């Protein structure tokens, strides 16, 4: 009964959006990696198309989860060189790829979508409410 009531609390609705955004981001990245892996031995035109779609999926995943920016350059290097992936190449391309993706995020969020930073404290309130509800439920069960 308590689990059903906790699911109807306002923080639960916010967390559902975060979970689905994470699932979509992970699915896009998994699809990108599988697409590149499957087309690694293909002819150059098909492989080039698969790499372009994979890079678009990688960029889409970063747009969904901006804090995934630190992991994205490694996946982007794999998408570009699936048969010749080396950690040295990934390390050399890490900072330029990260800067390109950061610039893309800024372009999409603030120039194309006209996002405005406002009410940032509300996200803290939601997380605090979630913590209060969770700790209250644990205390009431004891």
C-alpha positions in Angstrom: 0.0 0.0 0.0 2.8 2.4 0.9 4.6 1.7 -2.5 1.4 2.7 -4.4 1.1 5.9 -2.4 4.8 6.8 -2.9 4.4 6.3 -6.6 1.7 9.0 -6.6 3.9 11.6 -4.9 5.0 14.6 -7.0 8.7 13.7 -6.9 7.9 10.3 -8.4 6.4 12.0 -11.5 9.6 14.0 -12.0 11.8 10.9 -11.6 9.7 9.0 -14.2 10.7 11.7 -16.8 14.4 11.3 -15.8 14.2 7.5 -16.1 12.6 7.6 -19.5 15.2 10.1 -20.7 18.0 7.9 -19.5 16.4 4.8 -21.2 16.1 6.7 -24.5 19.7 7.9 -24.3 21.0 4.4 -23.5 18.9 3.0 -26.3 20.2 5.5 -28.8 23.8 4.8 -27.8 23.3 1.0 -27.9 21.7 1.4 -31.4 24.6 3.5 -32.5 27.2 1.0 -31.3 25.3 -1.9 -32.8 24.8 -0.1 -36.2 28.6 0.6 -36.4 29.5 -2.9 -35.3 27.2 -4.5 -37.9 28.4 -2.3 -40.8 32.1 -2.4 -40.0 32.8 -5.0 -42.7 30.4 -3.4 -45.3 31.2 -1.5 -48.4 32.3 2.1 -48.0 29.0 3.8 -48.9 27.0 1.7 -46.5 29.6 2.0 -43.8 29.7 5.8 -44.2 25.9 6.0 -44.0 25.9 3.8 -40.9 28.6 5.9 -39.2 26.7 9.1 -40.0 23.5 7.8 -38.4 25.5 6.4 -35.5 27.2 9.8 -34.9 23.7 11.5 -35.0 22.5 9.0 -32.4 25.5 9.7 -30.2 24.8 13.4 -30.5 21.1 12.8 -29.7 22.1 10.9 -26.6 24.2 13.8 -25.4 21.3 16.2 -26.0 19.2 14.0 -23.7 21.8 13.7 -21.0 24.3 16.6 -21.0 26.2 15.0 -18.1 27.0 12.1 -20.4 29.4 14.5 -22.2 32.4 12.8 -20.5 31.6 9.4 -22.0 30.5 10.4 -25.4 33.9 11.1 -27.1 34.9 7.4 -26.6 31.8 6.2 -28.3 32.2 8.8 -31.1 35.7 7.5 -31.8 34.4 4.0 -31.9 31.7 5.1 -34.4 34.4 6.7 -36.6 37.0 3.8 -36.5 35.2 0.6 -35.4 37.8 -1.8 -36.9 40.8 0.3 -35.8 39.7 1.5 -32.3 42.7 2.2 -30.0 42.8 3.9 -26.7 45.5 6.2 -27.9 43.3 7.5 -30.7 40.4 7.9 -28.3 42.6 9.9 -25.9 43.9 12.2 -28.6 40.3 12.8 -29.9 38.8 13.1 -26.5 39.1 16.9 -25.8 38.3 18.1 -29.4 35.3 15.8 -29.6 34.1 16.9 -26.2 34.4 20.5 -27.2 32.5 19.9 -30.5 29.7 18.2 -28.6 29.6 20.9 -25.9 29.3 23.5 -28.7 26.6 21.5 -30.3 24.7 21.4 -27.0 25.0 25.1 -26.6 23.8 25.7 -30.2 20.8 23.4 -29.9 19.7 24.4 -26.4 20.2 28.2 -26.5 20.2 29.2 -30.1 17.8 26.7 -31.8 15.4 26.0 -28.9 15.9 29.3 -27.1 16.2 27.6 -23.7 16.4 30.0 -20.8 18.0 29.2 -17.4 15.4 30.0 -14.8 14.0 28.6 -11.6 17.0 26.3 -11.0 16.1 26.1 -7.3 12.9 24.2 -8.2 15.0 21.1 -9.2 16.6 21.2 -5.7 13.1 21.4 -4.1 12.0 18.3 -6.0 15.0 16.3 -5.0 14.6 17.5 -1.4 10.9 16.5 -1.5 11.9 13.1 -2.8 14.4 12.6 0.0 11.9 13.7 2.6 9.2 11.4 1.3 11.6 8.4 1.1 13.1 9.0 4.6 9.6 9.5 6.0 8.4 6.2 4.6 11.5 4.5 6.1 10.9 6.0 9.5 7.2 5.2 9.5 7.9 1.5 8.7 10.1 1.1 11.8 
